[in-house]
Each structure stands twice: as structure tokens, then as C-alpha cells.
């Protein structure tokens, strides 16, 4: 099973890092961390393993945000401060 630790995080235009995974059921999971996104720590320049919480968005094959179907994010399209275990659980659900 793929986990967050298997993903390749790269520098992003927001100054932090990010990774995306397209799952078997055609949902893309976007995982971001850095100073201008909802992560812990909220700083740029760290490696992925130094962040403990991430900003997450789930987008279906049509380009629609479906984050709220998996994480309680209220009216937002993204979920903030999401733990590695929750991310791994979502990956497991969507990539089987």
C-alpha cells in the first residue's frame, strides 16, 4: 500500500512543498505544507518528514473538490492540519 512516506514532495509556488497522488479510483489527493498553507509547522524550507500536519484537497476526475466527503472541512474545499494517519487512511480507501 502506498503511504504519505512514499510520495515525492517538491517545492511549490506557495513557498512550501507539496505532492499529489492520483488514486486507482481517479481521485487526486493534493498534500501541501509550508508557511502559507494549513500545516504544522507552518514554515517553509523543511523536508516532508519534518511536517506533522498537512493541508489536503481531494479532487475527482471532473475537477470537482470532494474533500468534504472524506474529511470534515466545513464549507472549505481543503482540509487543514490533517495528520499522516488520516492521510494514509484516505489513500488506503481510494487506492484499493
C-alpha positions as CSV (number, residue, x, y, z in Angstrom):
1,X,0.0,0.0,0.0
2,X,1.2,3.5,-0.8
3,X,1.5,5.9,2.1
4,X,2.4,9.5,2.5
5,X,6.0,8.4,3.1
6,X,6.2,7.0,-0.4
7,X,5.2,10.3,-2.1
8,X,7.7,12.7,-3.7
9,X,7.3,16.2,-2.3
10,X,8.6,19.1,-4.4
11,X,8.9,22.8,-3.9
12,X,5.7,24.7,-4.7
13,X,4.9,28.2,-5.9
14,X,3.4,29.0,-2.4
15,X,7.0,28.6,-1.0
16,X,6.4,25.3,0.8
17,X,6.3,21.7,-0.5
18,X,3.6,19.5,-2.0
19,X,2.8,16.2,-3.5
20,X,-0.1,14.7,-5.5
21,X,-1.3,11.2,-5.8
22,X,-3.8,10.1,-8.5
23,X,-5.6,7.0,-7.0
24,X,-7.0,4.0,-8.7
25,X,-10.5,5.4,-8.4
26,X,-9.4,8.6,-10.3
27,X,-9.4,10.9,-7.3
28,X,-6.3,13.1,-6.9
29,X,-5.1,13.8,-3.4
30,X,-3.1,17.0,-3.0
31,X,-1.0,17.3,0.1
32,X,0.7,20.6,0.9
33,X,2.8,22.0,3.7
34,X,4.5,25.4,4.3
35,X,4.2,28.9,5.6
36,X,1.1,29.9,3.6
37,X,-0.9,26.7,4.0
38,X,-2.6,24.9,6.9
39,X,0.3,22.7,8.1
40,X,2.4,22.2,11.2
41,X,5.0,23.5,11.4
42,X,3.8,26.5,9.3
43,X,7.2,27.2,7.9
44,X,9.0,26.8,4.5
45,X,12.2,25.0,3.9
46,X,11.5,21.8,5.7
47,X,11.6,18.2,4.4
48,X,8.3,16.3,4.2
49,X,9.2,14.2,7.2
50,X,9.6,17.3,9.4
51,X,5.9,18.2,9.0
52,X,3.4,16.5,11.2
53,X,0.1,18.0,9.8
54,X,-0.7,18.9,6.2
55,X,-3.3,20.7,4.1
56,X,-5.2,18.2,2.0
57,X,-7.5,18.5,-1.0
58,X,-9.3,15.7,-2.8
59,X,-10.4,16.3,-6.4
60,X,-12.4,13.9,-8.6
61,X,-11.8,13.2,-12.2
62,X,-14.1,16.0,-13.2
63,X,-12.0,18.6,-11.3
64,X,-14.5,19.0,-8.5
65,X,-13.4,19.2,-4.9
66,X,-14.7,16.3,-2.9
67,X,-12.6,16.8,0.3
68,X,-15.7,17.2,2.5
69,X,-16.8,13.6,1.6
70,X,-13.7,12.3,3.4
71,X,-12.7,15.0,5.9
72,X,-14.9,17.4,7.9
73,X,-13.7,20.7,6.4
74,X,-17.0,22.6,6.7
75,X,-17.6,24.9,3.7
76,X,-13.9,24.8,2.7
77,X,-12.6,23.0,-0.3
78,X,-9.4,21.9,1.5
79,X,-8.9,20.5,5.0
80,X,-6.2,21.9,7.2
81,X,-3.9,20.3,9.8
82,X,-4.5,16.7,8.7
83,X,-2.4,14.0,10.3
84,X,-0.4,11.4,8.5
85,X,-2.6,8.6,9.8
86,X,-5.7,10.3,8.3
87,X,-4.0,10.8,5.0
88,X,-2.8,7.2,4.9
89,X,-6.4,6.1,5.7
90,X,-7.7,8.1,2.8
91,X,-5.1,6.8,0.5
92,X,-6.0,3.2,1.6
93,X,-9.7,3.8,0.9
94,X,-9.1,5.4,-2.5
95,X,-6.3,3.2,-3.9
96,X,-7.5,-0.3,-3.3
